[in-house]
Structure formats: structure tokens, C-alpha cells
């Protein structure tokens, strides 16, 4: 029912492991074979042309919800494991420990950034989530699609709230203290 191209990905693996693009039936067969080598269930979805991969994080502190600015993580093509973790640079101005995000957010209008932040907050509240959560969106042709919710992402999403890795210690310390206080009150 879907028209080519389509994205094929293992349903239970994270970090885009095993994701592939199929432009025709032959590539679809190869993609499905590869996918089933890695998982017993696959997702097949339409490939969005000219899409942008956007990350937005959220957490609660003292009853208030904080939402990060959306981050443009990738444009066009497939945001593969290699793109996420092999090619990504984690230094800024030659100083280790800071995260590099040189992608211009001007690629998204203020209205689109506000919409993504609002979706992130609404989903967080409605799903009754806690802790630091990163939501990944796809933006294509003026539409926003929720791609996935990472309740404990590998990156822990703190980089969307902290300038330096050293700031994360304070950030997580405060969140842990509040979680302990919440348990003690119950």
C-alpha cells in the first residue's frame, strides 16, 4: 500500500540499528532480509522527502515542566547509527566535553519550533512521563511527525539543557534529589 521509497527498520532496536531505505521491490526484499537478521518484527514506513530530524527534551522539576529548544539533528537522508554515533563530533572549539550542534535552527521557523515544544510538553503530560525524556520528530513539507519517545535515551538528553558535560552533574543531582524526596513523601 505504501509507495516507494520506504524506510525499513527493526522494531525493537534503538539508535537506528539496521535501518535501511528501499526505493523498489528488490531493495525492499534486501532490507527486509537484513531487518529480520536483527529482529523478529519490522516497521515499514513512508520515506519523507526533504525531512528534518528534530530532537526536543523535557523534564519536570518541582512540579514545573521544562522543555528544551528543539535541536536540528539531521537533514535529509537516513539518520543512521553511523550518522548518530560514528560521524557525530562531541567537541566544540577544540574543547572536549562540550557538544557540537552547528546545524542552524533557522532551518525551522519560530512557529514550527514552538509547535514542536508544545507537542513535546503535551505528550509528556498526557503519557504521565517523568525524568528526562527526549522526543524525536520528523518535519517534512510543513508537517510535524512524532518519530519516537526516548524515556532513557543513550544520551540522556541532558545536552539539550546543559552547555557543558560538567553542568550535567548538577542537573542530574537536582533531579535525583527531587525523585528521592518524592519517594520519601509517599
N, C-alpha and C positions, 0 to 999 in steps of 0.2 A: 504493500500500500504506500510505502514511503518512496519518494523519488530520490534518485541518486544525485549527489553523493550523500552517504550516510556515515555516521560515526558508530563504530562497534567497540564496546568496552566490557571487560569483566565486571559483573555486578558487585562482587564482594571485595575487590582490591581497591586500595586507595592510591593516591599520588599519580593517577593516570597510567598505572602499570598496565601494559597490554592494549592500550587504546590505539585504534587504527582508523584510517579513512578508506572507505570503499567508494570508488567512482563508478563501478559497474559490477555486473554479476560475478565475474571472475575474481575481482578484488574482494568482493563480499565473501565468497567461499573461503579465500585465504584468511581473511580477517576473522571469520567465524571459527575456522580451524585453530588459529592462534589463540583466540579467546578461550576456546574450550580446553586448550592445553593448560590454561591458568585458572579456570573457574568452571563450575558446573552450570552457571547461569550468566547470560549476557544481556546487555542493554544495547538496543539499536535505536538510534535517534537521528533526526534530520541534521545535516550539517548546515550551520548558519553561515551564510556568506558575510564577509566583512564584519565579523563579530569581534567583540572585545571581551576579554575575561577580566572581571572585576571582583576584587575581594573587599569585604566590609566586615568589621568585627564589632562585637558588642559584649558588654558585661554589666552586672549590677553591683553597685556599691552603696550601702546604707539606704537601700530601697530605691535608689535612683538609677535609671538605665543610661549608660553611656555608649554612644555609637561613634565609631571612628569615621574619618573621612574615607570614602571609597578609594581603593588603590587600583590603578590600571596595571594588571599583572601581565597581560599578554594581548597582542592584537593579531588577528587573522591566523590561519593555520590551526594546527592542533597543539594545545598546551600539554605537551607530553612530559613524561617523567624526566627525560633528558633536559627539556627546556626548563622545568621547575627546579631541578636539583643539580644537574651537571653543568649547565651553562650559566646558571644564575651566579652573580657576584655578590658576596657579602662583605664588601668593604666600600668605604666612601672616602674620597680624597686620600687614599692610601692608608687610612687608619682602620685597623682591624676592629671588629666589634660593632660597627655601625652597618645598617642595612642600606643597600643601594636600591632606590626606586627612581630611576631617571625618566620613566615614562611620563609624558606630560598629561596632567589631568585635564588640560584644556581640550583633550580629545572627547571629554564629556561635558555637556552643558551643565550649568548650575542646577537647572531643573531636573536633569537626569541624576545628578549626584544626590540631590535632595530626595528624589523618588527612591533611590537605592537605600539611602539611610532610613527612610520611613518604612520601607519593606522589611529591612533588617530588624528594626525595632518591633514592628508588628508581629513578625514571625517569632521572634524571641519571646515576646509576651504571650502570644496565643499558644505556643508549644510549651509554655511554662519551663523554659530553659534556665539554667543557672551557670555560673562560671563564665569563663571567656570562650566565646563562640565566634568562629569565622564563617561567614556565608559567602559562597561563590556564586556570582551571577554571570550570565552571558547577556550582552547587549548587542542587538542586531536590528538594523532598519528602524530605529526609534523605539523598539520594544525591549523590555527587561524580562529575562527568564531566570528563575532560581535554578541553579545547577546542582548545588549540594550544600548541606549544612555540616560543618565540621565542629562537633562538640568538644573534641580534644584533638585539634589538628596538630600535626607534627611540629609545626612552627609555633604552636600555642597562641598565635595571632598577637602576641604582645608587641611585636614590631610595628603594628598599626597604631599603638598607643605610646610607645617609648622611642625616643630618639636614639638611645644607646642601649646596648645589652645590659650595662650596669644599672640602668633605670628599671629594668625588669625585676630585679631583686626587690626593690621597694614595692613595685606594682603588685607582684605576687604575694609578698609578705602581707600587705594590707588585705588582699582578697582572702588569704588563708586565715588571718586573724578574724575576719568577719564570719567566715564559714564556721570556725570553731565556736565563736560566740553564739551563732545561730543554733548550733547543736546543743550547747550548754543550756540555752534558754528552753529547749524542748524537754 
